[in-house]
Amino acid sequence: MMVFAWRYLPVFFLWLIGLSVLDNALHHISPPVESVAVLAFLPLGAFLVLLWHACRREYGADGARRRFVPWAAVLALLYCTPLLHTLSMPLGLSGQKLIYEFSALAQFAIFVVHARTWFKPWDWAWVFGATLLFGMILENGGIILGVFSEPGFLLYLPGLPAPLATALGWVNVLYCAFFAVERVLPPLPPVGRGLVCSGIGLCLDIPFDPVATRLGWWVWEASLDAAVWGVPVINFAAWFWALFPYGAAYYLARGNGGLGEAKRLGWFVAGFPVILCGEFLGVVATLFLAGDRAGLAVMQKFFSSLGLP
């Protein structure tokens, strides 16, 4: 059992992160973030789907059900324990922020160790090089655009407004997604793999961001409407458009057998501006379709500050 859990650790991390968010939302914040009692079933659902595929891959079609049912039953029951009591032990805001910051760093360190179980040599550069760079661009870019701020963390890289923990968080999420599409799920085309990346990211983010917003880990621009579970629409639009194009482009680039690995990686990183432009247009289109004038106004304000129409 322990060998199986370690081999498929990123799958079990979905369960652990969802459980920690659910427990924190209901028992360590005053007043509780009640919406998370329902939203936290998204990471549980993603975990159960991936657990089923992991059992099929590990034990075959015949043995999968015998292995899956005990795992699923026990872990689903444990996952629901925060719903079964009303004990309240609120933690201070500074303590909460410190726990989050160091847990993100710890997750990253654990994934670096776990990567040794399945990475090929160039995978390190793709995931802990290119993807880390992309996560830093995304997180700092959102702050520069004026959508949110992330004050009061302990560790920042010199000259950058985003704390190290939130930049590493993008790598943590994408590591789990990459593991799912490469080591758990059946083969998918690059677009399908991009959709899996965005789906896993949103399953984690949808319950997480109402808690993070309540605790002030990120502070949204004052004009934005907190219309979806206490979080602005632009957050969820940005998550989808950050992960889907990146995941699809990542696997398109990796599957281009006509180039050597170093050239593929170089061209991929050089293409970041194109990916980011596509993501920006996707966010703007989503805000327009959703009728989110406040979100569009924030974008317009940024470009006006640059002297652009």
C-alpha positions, 0 to 999 in steps of 0.5 A: 500500500505504501509503495502504491501511495508513493508511486502515485503520490501526486494523485493522493496530493489532490485528496490531501490538499482538498481535505486540508482546505475543507478542514481549514474552511470549516474549523480554523476560520471564524466565521467558517467559509461555508461554501467550501463544504460543497466546493471541496468535493471537486478535488475529491472527485478528481482524486477518485477518478485518477485513483481508479485509473491508477488502480487499473494501470497498476493492477490491471482491469481484473484487480482494479476494482478489488484495490480501488473500492477499499482505497476509495471507501476509506479515503472518502470517509476520512475526507468527510470527517470535517463535515461531521463535527463543529469543533472550532479552533480559529488560527490567527491570520499571520499563522495561517499565512505562514502555514500556507507559505511553508506548505507550498515550499514543502510540497515543491520539495517533496515533488522534486524528490518524487520526480526521481521515480518517473522523470527522464533527464530532460523532464527536470528542465521542462517542469522545474525550469520552463514551468517554474519560469512560466508560473513566476510570469503568471503570478507576478504578471497578475500583480503588475496588471493590477488584478490583485496583490500578495502582501505580507509573505515571508519569502520574496525573490528580489525585485518581484512583487509575488512571494515565492510560495505562490509562484511555486504553487503553479509548479505544484499544480502542474506537476500533479497534472503532468503526472496524471496525463503521463502516468495515470490516464489513457493516452490523450492528444495535446488539446485533451492533455491541456484540458486535463491540466486546466480541469485539475487546476480548477478542481483545486482552485475553486475551493481554495480561493474562497479561503485564501481570499477570506484570509487575505493571502491575495487582496483583489483590486477594490473595484472587482465584484466578488461574485463567485463564492466571494471571489471575482470571476476573473480569477477562475477565468484566468486559471482556466486560460493559464493552464489550458493553453500552456498544457496544450502547448507544452505537449505539442512542443514535447511531441515534436520529434523533428527537433532535439530536446534542447531545441524543443525546450528553447522554442517552447520558452521563446513562445511564451509571449504567444501563449501569454497573449492567447491566454490574455485574449481568452480571459478578456473574451470570458469576461466579456461573455460573462458581462464582468465589466469590473474585470474588463475595466481593470484590464483597460486601466492597466493599458491606459497606464501604459498610454495605450488606448 
